[in-house]
């Protein structure tokens, strides 16, 4: 697959103007995700209330795939219950590793734009890192790595 | 390098390219533009054929038997050792040890020489430019012996501060680990001068020549270094083989690194005696075919002439530097006065990983990341750079493809 197909408008847009950019001043959960092989570094902060994602913010230095994935992830999980967010983590992981057909029912919304990354093995970790970091934050871990 | 040396002509390079079948490959329906030579170089047909011939007519285990194939294989293996000796200008063939590569060579010296000579409080000097393989083994040994590592800084151009280097020496300095050519920035270090300073203070110098051996004519006696290391696969040879050059007196005094067959004279359960060099450091069956193939690679390069290769690559570097420096938003990282044909750069607003992926769509192979030189990245405040590294089979036309591809990516991200 031509990686250029992955770099379509939505991803470039989210890379340029990431949503929920900036760590929260008041947060209940935070985590840091690193992809040591390419240098992607994501910081994530969450404010949970009644087991619901009340607010979310992220920052860090990363490639466009990672940043866009993080940006779109934060818009999707805002307002969701913890278990819904965890389900999305699993679905995203499955979609990017070819285990979930984007045509089948799921909760990922416009994140299906990342489905093509399953054909680009060197970029899967970039797309998944923010989700990995979310999972770690929800579990109360401080730092996670793709390795 | 003499001004009188004629660089390779465009026609010569086209003829050379015919020797490399892989250069005809198409990637994503585009011609391959292979600019990742610092990571590993390509192998010409003649060198591949040497492997084939060895295994078709000459192979048996070496140093073992009195039959024809064993004697032939042994003779070819030792002939390869002499080719290496000549290629790097060593005084004796026994000063050439075959290893699995640069990394193993450095580990050998660090553990064999380092552990047997370093005492608590002793110091090792490394530079900011070092590849991880010339940092980590020393860290391991320093921890085991209670020695300390001191680091030579670099300036913004990526040049080692020789005055700062001089000031780091004291009565405790024992070893210097020094790269000849930086794999991340291309900087060529003033090795001779730095070795002389080290020797004034009684320290030994290991020079990492992994990026130098493919690009410069070498003479280890002129450099006067104590150890010199490099890998076969970076100069058109096979992976899995490399060289450690060491002064005979030092190697003879060093304890063995790996134990086993071939490195012994006699073995009893009471006492074992060791073989002289080079055998002492070549335990077990070596990568015979790979060593012989490496010899063929050195023949191939010597035939062209390392000085001519260096002159041509200098032209490529100038061309690439000028083209990229003229592009707004492209920052060159590593602008030393003396450089080998390695160009590290960043593009504003585009992460190296994205650039690398999109360039790959255009058939262009570059490297992105920290290049196993995280201290260099930290010095420049970047997590990663893009690196184009050239060989004598690259062309200016390929550099044009690189530049145009980068420009298209900038467009996409704007």
Contacts between the chains, C-beta under 8 A, distances in Angstrom:
chain1	res1	chain2	res2	distance
A	2	B	28	6.3
A	2	B	361	5.3
A	3	B	357	4.3
A	3	B	358	6.2
A	3	B	360	6.8
A	3	B	361	5.5
A	4	B	358	6.2
A	4	B	361	5.0
A	4	B	412	7.8
A	7	B	354	7.3
A	7	B	358	6.7
A	7	B	412	6.3
A	12	B	412	6.9
A	12	B	413	6.5
A	15	B	413	7.7
A	16	B	413	7.7
A	37	B	369	6.9
A	38	B	352	7.8
A	38	B	353	4.5
A	38	B	368	7.1
A	38	B	369	5.8
A	38	B	384	6.7
A	39	B	352	7.6
A	39	B	353	7.4
A	39	B	369	6.5
A	39	B	370	6.5
A	39	B	383	3.5
A	39	B	384	4.2
A	40	B	353	7.4
A	41	B	383	6.8
A	61	B	351	7.9
A	61	B	383	5.8
A	62	B	351	6.7
A	63	B	351	3.8
A	63	B	352	7.7
A	63	B	353	4.0
A	63	B	354	4.9
A	64	B	350	7.7
A	64	B	351	6.2
A	64	B	354	4.7
A	64	B	413	7.5
A	65	B	353	7.8
A	65	B	354	7.1
A	120	B	357	7.3
A	122	B	357	7.5
A	123	B	353	7.9
A	123	B	357	6.4
A	126	B	353	6.7
